[in-house]
Amino acid sequence: MLRVMTMKLPFIFAALTLVMTAPARADPPQVAVFDFELVDTSLQGEVYGPRSDEHDRLMRAGDQLRKELDDSGRYRLVDIAPVNAAAHGSNLQACGGCDVGLAQQLGADLVITGVVQKVSNLILNMNIYLRDVRTGQVVTAMSADLRGNTDESWSRAMSYLVRNRLLAPNYGAPEHQ
């Protein structure tokens, strides 16, 4: 019995050494994802003003982005509720970094803002910006053109940006020469 135990001891020791020296998996970064904003430069927007269906799409775009990021396991979402009113009271794309300040209040590592630009009911553009909260620097930015102002076109544009940009392997990494 002692001989069997002596023979197993090196294997147990090796297994324990591997487990103890394996690099610990870092927790995913905490990200604050703010609701999307609309820049409407269309004639229709000038004449008729804001539309409730576009407001609803903006809210769904942010919700879709949060869900897809959360489902990926690569990010931990931070609840934006404590600063949501302040965020909605600001133009996050032109406030001189207030999005970073709001994300800092939430304890986030990263902040995501987004804007949809409406040129017409046929031509729209969705942009997402990911910034490092510690430095305030843009980590990456991405854009997709939409054809048609529909729930489906907005959802497909968001899915494309998440799948092929935000969650794509090595997206934004420098290319090796």
N, C-alpha and C positions, 0 to 999 in steps of 0.2 A: 504494500500500500504506500509506503514511504517513497519507494522507487517511482511509482506512477505519479505521485504528487510532485516529486522532484523534476520529472520530465515535463509536466504541465506548467510548472512555475515560470520557465523562460517565455513561454507563449503568453501566459497571463500578463507577465511584466511587459512584453512587447506590445500587447494590445492596449494596456493602460498607458504606456508611453505615447502611443499614437493618438489616443483619445485626448490626453492631456496636452500634447504639443500641437494638435491640429488648430489651425487658426480659428478663432471664434467668429461666428457669423455676426456681422454688425447688424444692428437693428436698421430697418429701412428708414430713410429720412422722413421726417414729418413735413407734410406739405399743406399749406393753406391754399385752397382753390376758391377764388372769388367768383361771384356771378359775372357773366359776360355782359358787355356793354354794346350798345348799338350806335354807330355813326351813320346817320341817314342823310346822304347827300342827293337823294332822288327827288325828282319833281313831285312825285306823289307824296313823299314825306313833307316837302315844303308846303304843299297845298292842304293836305289833310291832317298832318301832324302824326303823333305816335299811334301805333296800332296795337290793340290788345293781343292779337295773335302773335305778333313779333315779340312782344314782351314775354309771352308764355314760352316762345321758342328760346329766348335768351335764358330763361330759368331752366328749361329742360336741357339746354346745352351744358350748362354748369353741372347739373345733376348727372347727366350722362358721363361727363368727364370724371367726376368724383367716383362714380360707380365703377367705371372701367379701370381707373387707377387703383382703387381699393381691391377690386377683384384680382388684379395682377399680383398683389402681394409685394410689389416693389416700392410702395410708398405707404406711409401711415397718414391718414387724413386727420387734419386738425379741424375741430368745430369752429366755424367762422361766426357763429351766432353772437358772441360778445362784441364783435366789431362790425357786424353786418350793416347796421344803420349808418355808421361812419363811412363804410365802403360805398354804400349806395348814395351817400351825400357828396361823394368825390368823383371826379373823372380819373379813374385809376391809371389811365394811359398818359395823363398830362398833369399829374399832381406833384411832380418832383420827388417821387419815391415814397409817397404816402402808403402805397401797397406794402412796401418793405416794413415800414414802421408799424402798420397794423398787424402784419404777420409776426413781427418781433413780439408784440403784445401777447400773441397766442402761443409763443414758444415754438414756432415753426422753423425748420431749417431752410425750406424753399417756399416760394410763393408763385402761384400761377394766376395770371390775369388773361383775359381774352376780350377780343372785340370783333364784332361783325360789322363790316362796312357795306352799306346798301347803296349801290349806284343806281339801280332800278329794280323793278320787281323780278327781272330776269337775271341781273348780274349782281352777285354778292361775293364777299370775300371774308373768310374766317381766319383770324390770327390768334395764336396762343404764344404767350411769353412766360418763360420759366426763369426765375431769378433766385440767386443765392441771397438769403436773408442776412447773412453775416457781412457780406461785402456789398450787397446791392447790385452786383453785376449781373447782366443777362447771361444765363448759362446756355440757353438756346431759344430760338424763336422759330415759329413755323407758320405756314400759311396754306390755305386751300381755297380755290375759286369754286363758287357754287353757281349752278345754273338753275334758276327757279327758286322762288321764295316759299318753299313748302316744308312741312315737318320732315318729310323724307329726305330732302336735299340737305337740310341742316344736320340731321342725324348721321347721314352717310359721310358728310364732310368731317364731323367730329370723329366718327369711327376710323376714318382714314388717317387723320392726324395722330390719334392715339396709337393705332396699330403700326403705322409706318414712320412715325417720328418719335413721339414720347417714349414708347415702349420698344422701339426697334433696337436690336443689338448694335452697340457702338455708334448710334446716331449722335452726331456732333463731335465725335472723337476725331482728333487729327489723323489724316491719312498718312500711311507710311510710304516713304519715297522708295 
